[in-house]
Amino acid sequence: KLELDRFMLYAHGPDLCRESDLRHAMANCFEALIGAVYLEGGLDEARQLFGRLLFNTEDLREVWLHYPPHPLQVQEPQTDRQLIETSPVLQKLTSFEDSIGVLFTHVRLLARAFTLRTVGFNHLTLCVHLMLIGCSQSGREFVFSDCLAYPKLCLFYNRF
């Protein structure tokens, strides 16, 4: 949609003769573009642009821009930290929170982030997979694996 290759600045044009090299360079360029938009206009502006480029239908774009709460958040709307005192797993995660300097309102989201997708229902993480976006690679994996491959999965969250 953006025709990034028309605007990219090359140091050595022949370095990008192979299609795979050009695709990699365009992916890096797109990532840098989103970063520049974020620095210039903030997170909301970057999310708006990404949503316009990624989703052709208004309903999917709306899910991207107004992502519904995760089922774990719906189950305990205020917080689930009261469960820490009865769960050794959650107690262990509080030391991780301390190490990164982030206190999760819903600590079970953190537990789910560390849970393999193949793990089914359990009282801590339910059966819904969550991959927290921690870096651009993880973000791409989340969008492409969960939302693009299974667009109805994104709409599934609206039922809670």
Phi, psi and chi 1 to 4 in degrees:
 res  aa     phi    psi   chi1   chi2   chi3   chi4
   1 LYS       -  -36.7  -70.0 -178.5  179.9 -178.5
   2 LEU   -88.9  -17.3  -69.0  176.5      -      -
   3 GLU    52.6   51.5  -61.1  179.5   18.5      -
   4 LEU   -57.6  -33.3  -69.5  175.8      -      -
   5 ASP   -61.0  -23.5   54.7  -35.7      -      -
   6 ARG   -72.7  -21.7  -69.0 -176.1   42.2 -137.7
   7 PHE  -113.0   -6.0  -57.9   98.6      -      -
   8 MET   -70.7  143.2  -70.2  171.8   52.7      -
   9 LEU  -101.1  125.3  -56.6  175.9      -      -
  10 TYR  -106.0  140.2  -55.9  101.1      -      -
  11 ALA   -83.3  -42.2      -      -      -      -
  12 HIS  -137.9  100.9  -63.5   93.2      -      -
  13 GLY   -54.0  -42.4      -      -      -      -
  14 PRO   -62.4  -20.4  -25.4   33.5      -      -
  15 ASP   -63.4  -19.6  -67.1  -17.9      -      -
  16 LEU  -111.8   26.0  -58.7  175.8      -      -
  17 CYS   -69.2  -35.8  -72.8      -      -      -
  18 ARG   -75.4  138.5  -68.6 -170.2  -23.2 -142.5
  19 GLU   -59.6  -38.2 -175.2  177.4  -13.3      -
  20 SER   -64.7  -36.5   62.7      -      -      -
  21 ASP   -67.0  -40.4  -68.8  -24.0      -      -
  22 LEU   -65.8  -42.5  179.4   60.4      -      -
  23 ARG   -62.3  -41.7  -73.0  179.3 -175.3  -98.3
  24 HIS   -63.1  -43.9 -176.8   75.4      -      -
  25 ALA   -63.7  -39.1      -      -      -      -
  26 MET   -68.1  -37.3  -74.5 -165.4  -55.5      -
  27 ALA   -63.0  -43.2      -      -      -      -
  28 ASN   -64.4  -38.4  -73.5  -19.8      -      -
  29 CYS   -64.7  -43.2 -176.4      -      -      -
  30 PHE   -63.5  -43.1  179.8   72.5      -      -
  31 GLU   -60.5  -42.6 -172.1  174.9  -39.6      -
  32 ALA   -66.2  -37.2      -      -      -      -
  33 LEU   -61.6  -47.2  169.5   66.8      -      -
  34 ILE   -61.3  -39.9  -65.9  -64.0      -      -
  35 GLY   -62.7  -41.7      -      -      -      -
  36 ALA   -65.4  -41.9      -      -      -      -
  37 VAL   -63.3  -39.7  170.2      -      -      -
  38 TYR   -61.4  -47.1  167.1   73.9      -      -
  39 LEU   -64.9  -36.0  -69.5  172.9      -      -
  40 GLU   -79.6  -44.4 -177.3   67.7   23.1      -
  41 GLY  -117.9   -5.1      -      -      -      -
  42 GLY    95.3  175.2      -      -      -      -
  43 LEU   -63.1  -41.2 -178.9   59.9      -      -
  44 ASP   -63.5  -40.7 -169.0   55.1      -      -
  45 GLU   -63.9  -41.4 -170.0   69.9   30.8      -
  46 ALA   -65.7  -40.5      -      -      -      -
  47 ARG   -64.2  -40.4  -75.2  179.6   63.4 -130.2
  48 GLN   -61.5  -48.2  -66.8  -82.0  -18.7      -
  49 LEU   -62.3  -47.9  173.6   62.4      -      -
  50 PHE   -59.1  -42.6 -163.5   76.8      -      -
  51 GLY   -63.9  -41.5      -      -      -      -
  52 ARG   -64.0  -37.3  -75.0 -167.2  -51.0  -90.1
  53 LEU   -78.8  -34.3  -65.0  172.6      -      -
  54 LEU   -86.5  -38.1 -169.5   62.0      -      -
  55 PHE  -112.5  124.4  -58.4  109.8      -      -
  56 ASN   -84.2  -20.9  -67.8  -33.3      -      -
  57 THR  -105.6  146.5   63.1      -      -      -
  58 GLU   -64.0  -36.9 -173.5   63.2   35.9      -
  59 ASP   -66.3  -40.9   58.1  -22.1      -      -
  60 LEU   -69.4  -37.8  -71.3  177.8      -      -
  61 ARG   -62.9  -38.6 -163.8  173.1  -49.0  121.0
  62 GLU   -64.4  -40.3 -172.6   63.2   24.1      -
  63 VAL   -62.9  -42.0  170.2      -      -      -
  64 TRP   -61.7  -43.8  170.2 -102.2      -      -
  65 LEU   -80.0  -27.3  -66.1  173.6      -      -
  66 HIS  -129.1   60.4  -58.8  100.9      -      -
  67 TYR   -60.5  127.3 -156.2   73.4      -      -
  68 PRO   -69.2  159.2   21.2  -28.2      -      -
  69 PRO   -61.6  149.1   -8.5   14.7      -      -
  70 HIS   -68.1  149.3 -172.2  -85.2      -      -
  71 PRO   -53.4  -32.4  -28.7   35.2      -      -
  72 LEU   -66.5  -32.9  -69.6  170.2      -      -
  73 GLN   -74.8  -33.9  -66.4  168.8  -51.9      -
  74 VAL   -68.1  -39.9  171.6      -      -      -
  75 GLN   -62.0  -38.9 -169.6  179.8   50.6      -
  76 GLU  -129.8   82.6  -62.7  -77.9  -11.4      -
  77 PRO   -57.9  -36.4  -22.1   31.4      -      -
  78 GLN   -82.5  -54.9  -59.7  -58.3  -45.9      -
  79 THR  -169.1  158.2 -175.6      -      -      -
  80 ASP  -119.9   16.0   61.9    7.9      -      -
  81 ARG   -65.5  -18.1  -65.1 -166.5   68.2   81.1
  82 GLN   -64.7  -18.3   70.9  -81.2    5.6      -
  83 LEU   -79.2  -13.0  -58.4  172.8      -      -
  84 ILE   -60.6  -41.4  -66.5  172.6      -      -
  85 GLU   -65.4  -20.7   61.9 -171.7   50.7      -
  86 THR  -104.5    2.3   61.0      -      -      -
  87 SER  -128.8  114.4  169.2      -      -      -
  88 PRO   -60.7  -32.8  -22.5   31.3      -      -
  89 VAL   -64.1  -48.4  171.8      -      -      -
  90 LEU   -67.2  -35.2  -64.0 -179.7      -      -
  91 GLN   -60.2  -41.1  -69.7  168.7   10.6      -
  92 LYS   -64.2  -36.3 -174.8  176.2  178.4 -178.3
  93 LEU   -69.4  -22.2  -71.0  175.8      -      -
  94 THR   -65.0  -30.9   59.9      -      -      -
  95 SER   -69.8  -32.7   63.7      -      -      -
  96 PHE   -66.3  -43.7 -179.5   77.1      -      -
  97 GLU   -55.2  -44.9  -73.2  178.5  -47.7      -
  98 ASP   -60.2  -40.0  -67.4  -19.9      -      -
  99 SER   -69.4  -29.6   72.7      -      -      -
 100 ILE   -99.3   -8.7   64.2  169.1      -      -
 101 GLY    74.7   26.1      -      -      -      -
 102 VAL  -125.9  125.4  175.8      -      -      -
 103 LEU  -102.9  114.0 -175.2   70.2      -      -
 104 PHE   -79.2  130.3  -78.7   76.4      -      -
 105 THR   -66.9  -37.7  -56.3      -      -      -
 106 HIS  -115.4   89.8  -65.6   87.5      -      -
 107 VAL   -66.9  -21.5   71.7      -      -      -
 108 ARG   -69.4  -22.3  -68.8 -177.2  -57.0  158.4
 109 LEU   -64.4  -39.2  -70.9  177.1      -      -
 110 LEU   -65.3  -42.0 -179.9   58.1      -      -
 111 ALA   -60.6  -40.6      -      -      -      -
 112 ARG   -66.8  -35.8 -171.8   63.1 -157.1  160.2
 113 ALA   -62.2  -29.4      -      -      -      -
 114 PHE   -95.1    8.2  -74.5  117.4      -      -
 115 THR  -104.0  133.3  -55.2      -      -      -
 116 LEU   -62.8  148.4  -66.5  175.1      -      -
 117 ARG   -59.1  -31.9 -179.7 -179.1  -70.0 -116.2
 118 THR   -75.0  -12.0   56.0      -      -      -
 119 VAL   -73.2  125.2  173.9      -      -      -
 120 GLY   -82.0 -152.4      -      -      -      -
 121 PHE   -60.7  135.0  177.4   84.9      -      -
 122 ASN  -150.2  163.8   67.0   57.2      -      -
 123 HIS   -67.8  -17.7   71.8  -74.3      -      -
 124 LEU   -86.0  -40.3  -69.9  179.1      -      -
 125 THR  -120.6    1.3   60.6      -      -      -
 126 LEU    56.6 -158.7  -62.0  175.8      -      -
 127 CYS  -116.3   10.8   59.8      -      -      -
 128 VAL   -95.9  129.9  179.3      -      -      -
 129 HIS   -78.6  139.9  174.6   70.1      -      -
 130 LEU  -134.5  128.9  169.2   68.2      -      -
 131 MET  -117.4  110.4 -176.6  178.9  -63.6      -
 132 LEU   -69.8  143.4  -64.4  177.1      -      -
 133 ILE   -87.0  108.3  -60.1  173.9      -      -
 134 GLY  -111.6  -21.5      -      -      -      -
 135 CYS  -155.5  171.9   65.2      -      -      -
 136 SER   -61.5  -38.4   59.0      -      -      -
 137 GLN   -62.9  -45.3  179.1   65.7   31.6      -
 138 SER   -63.2  -38.5  -64.5      -      -      -
 139 GLY   -61.2  -44.5      -      -      -      -
 140 ARG   -63.2  -43.5  -73.5 -168.8  -59.4  -93.4
 141 GLU   -60.8  -41.6  -72.1  173.6    6.0      -
 142 PHE   -62.4  -52.8  169.8   77.2      -      -
 143 VAL   -61.4  -48.7  169.9      -      -      -
 144 PHE   -75.4  -35.9  -67.6  117.0      -      -
 145 SER   -81.0  -42.4   68.2      -      -      -
 146 ASP   -91.7  -46.6  -74.5   -8.0      -      -
 147 CYS   -88.7  -38.0  -72.6      -      -      -
 148 LEU   -82.0  -43.3  -69.0 -177.7      -      -
 149 ALA   -70.4  -31.9      -      -      -      -
 150 TYR  -132.7   70.6  -51.6  102.8      -      -
 151 PRO   -59.3  -27.7   11.6  -18.4      -      -
 152 LYS   -69.0  -23.1  -69.7 -176.6 -179.3  175.8
 153 LEU   -63.0  -40.1  179.1   64.0      -      -
 154 CYS   -63.7  -39.8  -70.2      -      -      -
 155 LEU   -72.0  -24.2  -62.6  174.6      -      -
 156 PHE   -56.4  -40.1  165.7   77.6      -      -
 157 TYR   -62.5  -23.5  -70.5  117.5      -      -
 158 ASN   -66.4  -16.1  -80.2  -27.8      -      -
 159 ARG   -77.8  -13.1  -64.3 -177.7 -176.7  153.5
 160 PHE   -91.1      -  -69.5   95.5      -      -
